[in-house]
Amino acid sequence: MEFPKASILTLYNYYEWKDQMARYLHQKVLYRITMAAEVEPTSAIEKSKYLNRMDEAHGSICMCISLELQFHLSDCNTPNEIWKNVEEI
């Protein structure tokens, strides 16, 4: 199941977007990493998997934010930073 294209974050649909995005991240097993509820592992193999999941969560969130709002995210390096930044927009 892909994220619905109609659910792109704009200035007017944050609460609807947030609910749908959270469900999508849960489905993709990326919610906990987005909320910074997972600790970065120390082993090289697990760390690589962790960083790949961080990248996937980061990309998934950014792809569902309108271009008009993306400039707010230019300094964000983690999915959690994006999530918190979007809450403040």
C-alpha positions as CSV (number, residue, x, y, z in Angstrom):
1,M,0.0,0.0,0.0
2,E,1.5,3.3,-1.0
3,F,0.8,6.6,0.8
4,P,-2.2,8.3,-0.7
5,K,-1.1,11.2,-2.9
6,A,-4.1,13.2,-1.7
7,S,-2.4,13.3,1.7
8,I,0.3,15.7,1.0
9,L,0.9,18.1,3.9
10,T,-0.2,21.7,3.2
11,L,-0.8,24.6,5.5
12,Y,-4.5,23.5,5.9
13,N,-4.5,19.7,6.6
14,Y,-1.9,19.0,9.3
15,Y,-4.1,16.9,11.6
16,E,-5.5,14.7,8.8
17,W,-1.9,14.4,7.4
18,K,-0.4,13.6,10.8
19,D,-2.9,10.8,11.4
20,Q,-2.4,9.2,7.9
21,M,1.4,9.6,8.1
22,A,1.5,7.9,11.5
23,R,-0.5,5.0,10.2
24,Y,1.7,4.8,7.1
25,L,4.9,4.8,9.2
26,H,3.5,2.1,11.5
27,Q,2.7,0.0,8.4
28,K,6.2,0.3,7.1
29,V,7.7,-0.3,10.6
30,L,9.2,3.2,10.6
31,Y,7.2,4.8,13.3
32,R,9.4,4.0,16.3
33,I,12.5,5.2,14.4
34,T,10.7,8.4,13.4
35,M,9.8,9.1,17.0
36,A,13.4,8.5,18.1
37,A,12.3,5.6,20.3
38,E,15.1,3.3,19.0
39,V,18.7,3.6,20.1
40,E,21.3,3.5,17.4
41,P,23.0,0.1,17.5
42,T,26.7,-0.4,18.0
43,S,27.4,-3.3,15.7
44,A,28.3,-2.4,12.1
45,I,25.6,-4.6,10.4
46,E,22.8,-3.4,12.7
47,K,23.9,0.2,12.4
48,S,23.8,0.0,8.7
49,K,20.2,-1.4,8.8
50,Y,19.3,1.3,11.3
51,L,20.7,4.1,9.1
52,N,18.9,2.7,6.1
53,R,15.6,2.7,8.0
54,M,16.3,6.3,9.1
55,D,16.8,7.3,5.4
56,E,13.6,5.5,4.4
57,A,11.6,7.3,7.1
58,H,13.2,10.6,6.2
59,G,12.3,10.2,2.6
60,S,8.8,8.9,3.2
61,I,7.9,11.9,5.3
62,C,9.5,14.4,2.9
63,M,7.8,13.0,-0.1
64,C,4.4,13.7,1.6
65,I,5.1,17.4,2.3
66,S,4.2,20.1,-0.3
67,L,7.0,21.9,-2.0
68,E,5.8,25.1,-0.4
69,L,6.6,23.8,3.0
70,Q,9.8,21.9,2.3
71,F,12.0,24.9,2.9
72,H,11.2,24.5,6.6
73,L,12.9,21.2,6.6
74,S,16.2,22.1,5.1
75,D,18.1,21.9,8.4
76,C,16.5,18.6,9.5
77,N,18.8,15.6,9.5
78,T,16.6,12.9,11.1
79,P,12.9,11.9,10.7
80,N,12.3,13.0,14.3
81,E,13.6,16.5,13.6
82,I,11.3,16.7,10.6
83,W,8.3,15.4,12.6
84,K,8.9,18.0,15.3
85,N,9.5,20.8,12.8
86,V,6.3,20.0,11.0
87,E,4.3,20.2,14.2
88,E,5.5,23.8,14.6
89,I,4.7,25.0,11.1
